[in-house]
């Protein structure tokens, strides 16, 4: 009966979503995507939209469905739709109006009758054939220095163990017990926390941890405070669970606490706040000690949970990283989310969520069992072996020196080429810089110019909820010094 009710609920939600889209937009988007084509899926979407504009099915001023709705209709990832819309925004086919949505431009680019969608604009054609040779990500590690061979060796050794067949069965929904004990030991000794094996659930990366937390913590009608600018994938997880976002602005010392206090006095159902206090995403600002203590006091007074995303704790170049908020014994309600993906390799999806609320952990394990059954116990055993034999510790030491040298090189480039164009924060850790131009910048224009020379950046609106963002986040960890120099010089020419 429960399964029938669940399926009925899913079907009704899908029906209502489609109905709402049809009510809001008279235009119906028809496109057959073919992943076998050499053309990227986002370009197929972009060209289909241009074709509808060209044929008159879409008129100047017509509103488009939101990227989330389009993604649902086309059954593709939302980021794919966002890429398609960005291409059309750069080309001038579409315009974005703050708080209203995306519309067909009133003044359209010139085109002639009889042209196919592949030939409508030179830039679209160029983009379709273009492969970026340089991409500024938001702070990925360099996979070339990852201990892949050591991990492969550990994996093989596990399969050669006498008890290997026992590991091929179903495991624990909270993760391998010995692996959990080791992570708990690390958190207690290195990050000042006071937890045990019953306070942790291993996940496939930090995003799964975020999803499980959201589903176990929020119900429809709840509010969650978020950093703005901030990390949109976390926001989407919160909204999917029924929570409403309350944006809190960020300055060079992190969250602005006056805004947090204002929300707490104005809303009764604030369930949590989501923060990245170590190196705020995307600005890299560190939440000051004064504000940390204020936030903990407010959490205890009002009873909301602090969801702490410590996504890059290992990469710190000062004396030592600041202890997490979750390491303060005074804090009564917290969820702490971490990952090993950046330490070993992004493709290795191992994260964890920790909470002093054992009921939440129990619920997270039950939910995780539904969607993942048990995780990857063998990989957890392999990583555990690398932790115990010192490989991870040596790798972190080596990587920290490697990234510190690269950070200093990046700072030198910015001082040389951006001296009169922008200011930047010199990060004490993490793998990215936050750069703020000295004057207003049309980032769509900048992105278009860089596209033409094979360089990709992440547009600032990727981090924004309700207002334009002036800064841009440039990851340096995965790029060579040669690529960094080329990219910074190219960017400085168009700012």
Buried (B, 14 or more C-beta within 10 A) or exposed (E): EEEEEEEEEEEEEEEEBEEEBEEEBEBEBEBEBEEEEEBBBBBBBBBBBBBBBBEEBBEEEBBBBBBBBBBBBBEBEBBBBBBBBBBBBBBBBBBBEEEEBBBBBEEBBEBEEEEEBBEBBEBBBEBBEBEEEBBBBBBBBBEEBBBBEBBEBBBEEBEEEEEEEEBEEEBBBBBBEEBBBBBBBBBBEBBBBEBEBEBBBBBBBBBBBBBBBBBBBBEEEBBBBBBBBBBBEBBBBBBEBEBBBBBBEBEEBBBBBEBBEEBBEEEEEBBBBBBBBBBBBBBBBBBBEEBBBBBBEBBBEBEBBBBBBBBBBBBBBEEEBBBBBBBBEEBBBBBBBBBBBBBBBBEBBBBBBBBBBEEBBBBBBBBBBEEBEBBBBBBBBBBBBBBEEEBBEEBBEEBBEBBBEBBEBBBEBBEEBBEEBBEBBEBBBBBBBBBBBEEEBEBBEBBBBBBBBBBBBBBBBBBBBEEEBBBBBBBBBBBEEEBBBBBBEBBBEBB
